[in-house]
Amino acid sequence: MTTTPTPRPVPAPVLKELRAVDDAGRPAVSRTDDEGGAPLRCCLRRSAPGETIALVSYAPLRRWAARTGADPGAYDEQGPVFIHAEQCAGPAPDAGLPFTDAHRTLRRYSADGRILGGRLVETPDAFAPALTEAFTDPEVALVHVRAVEYGCFLYEVRRDDRSDPAPEGR
């Protein structure tokens, strides 16, 4: 890895699509988050009480594979993610690695979309070294950070964002 690990939120154009119809083909349903605390994949922070959010189905590897020509085969999956129901400003600049307050799994993928392994990360200070370690393997193209309890996708880190063949705008 040639740069500091950069967490990638769900890209703005994809969010626009998910707010209409999610990756399972269902219309998004918004709701007021009375309690707050939902991990928002659009801005990589937790929701505040009273924000309007939606829980949608998202297929991150499928969308990445469609752009890159990879074929993840059976590794293609979709799952629930929270997003703001309306467009938001995205992540704060230099916010660092989000959602490190609990055990997470770093799932490694090759350029053809196959899982190359994973690692449990248990402490906030272990995230950056674990990502650096993942990218010491030249076969690793991207890493998904996922919740341990349910396996939900939180965000993606790519080998080198500067070489991304089709970067998504915010």
C-alpha positions as CSV (number, residue, x, y, z in Angstrom):
1,M,0.0,0.0,0.0
2,T,1.5,3.3,-1.0
3,T,-0.8,5.7,0.9
4,T,-2.4,5.9,4.3
5,P,-5.5,3.6,4.4
6,T,-8.5,5.6,3.2
7,P,-11.9,4.4,4.0
8,R,-14.3,4.7,1.1
9,P,-18.0,5.4,1.7
10,V,-20.7,4.2,-0.7
11,P,-20.1,6.5,-3.7
12,A,-22.5,9.3,-4.2
13,P,-23.9,8.1,-7.6
14,V,-24.5,4.7,-6.0
15,L,-26.3,6.3,-3.0
16,K,-28.6,8.1,-5.4
17,E,-29.5,4.7,-7.0
18,L,-30.0,3.0,-3.6
19,R,-32.3,5.8,-2.4
20,A,-34.6,4.9,-5.2
21,V,-34.2,1.1,-5.5
22,D,-31.7,-0.9,-3.5
23,D,-29.6,-3.8,-4.8
24,A,-32.3,-6.3,-3.9
25,G,-34.8,-4.4,-6.1
26,R,-36.7,-2.9,-3.2
27,P,-37.7,0.8,-2.9
28,A,-35.8,2.6,-0.1
29,V,-38.0,3.3,3.0
30,S,-36.9,6.2,5.1
31,R,-37.5,6.6,8.8
32,T,-36.5,8.9,11.6
33,D,-33.8,7.5,13.8
34,D,-35.1,8.2,17.2
35,E,-32.1,6.7,19.1
36,G,-29.2,7.5,16.8
37,G,-26.1,5.3,16.6
38,A,-26.7,3.7,13.2
39,P,-23.4,3.3,11.2
40,L,-24.0,5.4,8.1
41,R,-22.1,4.2,5.0
42,C,-22.7,7.5,3.2
43,C,-20.7,9.7,5.5
44,L,-18.9,7.0,7.7
45,R,-20.2,8.2,11.0
46,R,-23.0,7.2,13.4
47,S,-26.4,8.8,13.0
48,A,-27.6,11.4,15.5
49,P,-31.0,11.1,17.1
50,G,-33.7,12.6,14.9
51,E,-31.8,12.1,11.6
52,T,-33.7,10.6,8.6
53,I,-32.1,7.4,7.5
54,A,-32.8,4.4,5.3
55,L,-31.8,0.7,5.6
56,V,-31.1,-0.6,2.1
57,S,-29.5,-3.7,0.6
58,Y,-26.1,-3.1,-1.0
59,A,-23.8,-5.3,-3.0
60,P,-20.4,-3.7,-2.8
61,L,-18.4,-6.4,-4.5
62,R,-20.9,-6.8,-7.3
63,R,-20.7,-3.0,-8.0
64,W,-16.9,-3.0,-7.9
65,A,-16.7,-6.0,-10.1
66,A,-19.1,-4.5,-12.7
67,R,-16.7,-1.5,-13.0
68,T,-13.5,-3.5,-13.1
69,G,-14.5,-6.5,-15.1
70,A,-14.0,-9.0,-12.2
71,D,-16.2,-11.9,-11.7
72,P,-16.7,-12.6,-8.0
73,G,-18.9,-15.7,-8.6
74,A,-20.2,-17.1,-5.4
75,Y,-18.5,-14.4,-3.4
76,D,-20.9,-11.8,-4.6
77,E,-23.3,-10.9,-1.8
78,Q,-25.6,-8.1,-0.7
79,G,-26.5,-7.0,2.7
80,P,-28.1,-4.2,4.8
81,V,-26.5,-0.8,5.2
82,F,-27.7,2.4,6.7
83,I,-27.5,5.6,4.7
84,H,-29.0,9.1,5.0
85,A,-32.4,9.2,3.3
86,E,-31.3,12.3,1.5
87,Q,-28.0,13.4,0.1
88,C,-25.4,14.3,2.7
89,A,-22.0,16.0,2.7
90,G,-20.1,12.7,2.9
91,P,-17.3,11.9,5.3
92,A,-15.5,14.7,7.1
93,P,-12.0,15.3,5.6
94,D,-9.2,13.5,7.5
95,A,-11.8,11.8,9.7
96,G,-9.5,8.7,10.0
97,L,-10.7,5.1,10.1
98,P,-14.4,5.0,11.3
99,F,-16.2,2.3,13.3
100,T,-13.1,1.1,15.1
101,D,-15.0,1.0,18.4
102,A,-15.8,-2.7,18.2
103,H,-14.3,-5.9,16.8
104,R,-14.2,-5.9,13.0
105,T,-13.3,-8.3,10.3
106,L,-11.0,-7.2,7.5
107,R,-12.0,-9.4,4.4
108,R,-9.3,-9.4,1.7
109,Y,-10.2,-9.7,-2.0
110,S,-8.2,-10.3,-5.2
111,A,-8.5,-8.3,-8.4
112,D,-10.8,-11.1,-9.7
113,G,-13.2,-10.7,-6.8
114,R,-12.2,-13.8,-4.8
115,I,-11.8,-13.8,-1.0
116,L,-8.1,-14.2,-0.1
117,G,-8.7,-14.4,3.7
118,G,-9.6,-12.3,6.6
119,R,-8.5,-11.0,9.9
120,L,-10.2,-10.2,13.2
121,V,-9.3,-6.7,14.4
122,E,-10.0,-6.2,18.1
123,T,-8.7,-2.8,19.1
124,P,-8.8,0.7,17.4
125,D,-5.0,1.0,17.3
126,A,-4.8,-2.3,15.4
127,F,-6.8,-1.2,12.3
128,A,-4.1,0.7,10.3
129,P,-1.4,-1.9,10.9
130,A,-3.9,-4.7,9.9
131,L,-4.7,-2.8,6.7
132,T,-1.1,-2.3,5.9
133,E,-0.4,-6.0,6.5
134,A,-3.3,-6.9,4.2
135,F,-1.8,-4.9,1.4
136,T,1.7,-6.4,1.8
137,D,0.2,-9.4,-0.2
138,P,0.4,-8.3,-3.8
139,E,-2.7,-10.3,-4.7
140,V,-4.9,-8.1,-2.4
141,A,-6.8,-5.5,-4.5
142,L,-9.2,-4.3,-1.8
143,V,-10.3,-4.9,1.7
144,H,-13.8,-4.8,3.2
145,V,-14.2,-3.8,6.8
146,R,-17.2,-5.6,8.2
147,A,-19.1,-6.0,11.5
148,V,-18.3,-9.2,13.3
149,E,-21.8,-9.8,14.7
150,Y,-23.7,-9.8,11.4
151,G,-21.0,-9.6,8.8
152,C,-22.4,-6.3,7.5
153,F,-20.3,-4.2,5.1
154,L,-19.0,-1.0,6.7
155,Y,-16.6,0.4,4.2
156,E,-13.9,-0.5,1.6
157,V,-10.2,0.3,1.4
158,R,-8.4,-0.2,-1.9
159,R,-4.8,-0.9,-2.6
160,D,-4.0,2.5,-4.1
161,D,-6.8,5.0,-4.7
162,R,-4.6,6.9,-7.1
163,S,-4.6,4.0,-9.5
164,D,-8.4,3.4,-9.3
165,P,-9.5,2.9,-12.9
166,A,-12.9,4.6,-12.3
167,P,-13.0,6.6,-9.2
168,E,-16.4,7.6,-8.0
169,G,-17.0,11.2,-7.1
170,R,-18.5,12.4,-3.9
